[in-house]
Amino acid sequence: MLIGDVARQSGVSTRMLRHYDALGLVRPTGRTGGGYREYSAEDIRRIFHVESLRSLGLSLKQIGRALEDPAFTPSALVSDLIQWTEDRLARERELLDRLRAIDASAPTGWESVLRIVELMRGLNSTSAARRQQAVLARPEGVSVPAELLAAAVLTEADPHVAGALRWALARSGGDGVAALDAGAHSADVDIRRRAVLAIAAMTEAPGATAVLADALGDPDATVRRHAALALGRHGVTAAVPTLVGMVVDGSNDVDAAEVLGTLSRDPACADRITTALADELAVPTADSATRIRLAQALVELAGTTAQEVLRELAHDGDRAVALVASALVGVLEERSSSEDRTDEDRTDEVRTDEGPVP
C-alpha cells in the first residue's frame, strides 16, 4: 500500500508518516519500482500501535523506546505515563490557581491583571531575591488576592522572602486568615509553622485569635510558641502556660518573659503568672540556668508578689541564683525609687501651678 493510501485509510498525514520513517518508528518494508514507499500489513499495524501510544500522551522518544527496547516492560511504560500525567495535572492546577486568583481580585483593568500575572511569575522564580522583589515591588492601588499570597507563604522556605510575603498578606485587605486556616491544620509541620507565623501578624483580623488558640494544642512546640507569643501580645491569658514553658525551656524566653510582663498588668492575671513561675522555681530538678531565667522573668511582672518571690530568692541556697536575684531586687528598688521621685515631681508641679494642695 502506498503512502497516500495509508494516510487516507489511517488518518495519519503523509507528513507524519515520513516523520515516523525518518525517526525509525515505522519504516516501510518495501519500495515500488519507482522508489515510492510501500507499506505492508505489519507496517500498518505498527502505525496504529504508534498512534495508540501517542494518544496516551507518550512522546515519540518514549514510543521508540517502548517499541525497540526489549528491556522496556509494560510496568515501565505505565510508570512513565503516571509521571507524565502527574506533571500535566500539576501544570493545569497551577494554571487554574492563577486564573482563580486573578478572578478573585475582581480586576477592573488590564493593568491589574498583568500585575498579578507578573507577581505569579516572580513568585515561581528559583531566585529568592527575585521572589522577594516581586512581593515588595507591588505598585500602589493594585490589589493582590490574599489567596495567592497565602499559598506562597505556605510554601516559601527562604526566611527573607517569607517575611516579605507575611508583610504583604497582612496588608492585602483580603481574608488572609481564612486562606491560611487549612495550612494551620496541615499534616506537614513546616506548613503549620508558616501558617501560624503568618496569622500571628494578623491578630486583629477576624478569626485569627480562634486559629491561634487552637494552635496552642499543636503537637509541635514551635507552632505552640508562635501562637502563644501572638496571643499573649493580644491579651489572651490562655497563652500563659505555654509562655511559662518557654521560659523554662529557654526557647524565646526573653520574648516570653516580656509578654508575661504585659499580661501581668491585669491584676487578675498577675498572681496566676507569679504562682506559675514560683512553682517552676520549686521543681527539684530545675537547674541553675532554668531558675535564673525564671528569676529574670519575675522582674518583668507587675505587682508586689513577684518582688517578694525575688527577695526570697536572694537568699537561695544556689549562689548563682541568689546573686542574680539580689541584682534584680536592686533593679526593682531603683525602679520603685525612680517612680516615687516622678510622683513627687508631679505633685510639686501641681503645687506650683495651683497653689498648696490641702
HELIX and SHEET records of a PDB file:
HELIX    1   1 ILE A    3  SER A   10  1                                   8    
HELIX    2   2 THR A   14  LEU A   23  1                                  10    
HELIX    3   3 ALA A   41  SER A   55  1                                  15    
HELIX    4   4 LEU A   60  GLU A   68  1                                   9    
HELIX    5   5 PRO A   74  ALA A  104  1                                  31    
HELIX    6   6 TRP A  110  LEU A  123  1                                  14    
HELIX    7   7 ALA A  128  LEU A  136  1                                   9    
HELIX    8   8 ALA A  146  THR A  155  1                                  10    
HELIX    9   9 PRO A  159  ALA A  170  1                                  12    
HELIX   10  10 GLY A  176  ALA A  184  1                                   9    
HELIX   11  11 VAL A  189  ALA A  200  1                                  12    
HELIX   12  12 ALA A  208  ALA A  215  1                                   8    
HELIX   13  13 ALA A  221  ARG A  233  1                                  13    
HELIX   14  14 THR A  237  ALA A  239  5                                   3    
HELIX   15  15 VAL A  240  ASP A  249  1                                  10    
HELIX   16  16 ASP A  253  LEU A  263  1                                  11    
HELIX   17  17 PRO A  267  LEU A  281  1                                  15    
HELIX   18  18 SER A  288  LEU A  298  1                                  11    
HELIX   19  19 THR A  304  LEU A  313  1                                  10    
HELIX   20  20 ARG A  319  GLU A  354  1                                  36    
SHEET    1   A 2 GLY A  30  ARG A  31  0                                        
SHEET    2   A 2 ARG A  37  GLU A  38 -1                                        
END                                                                             
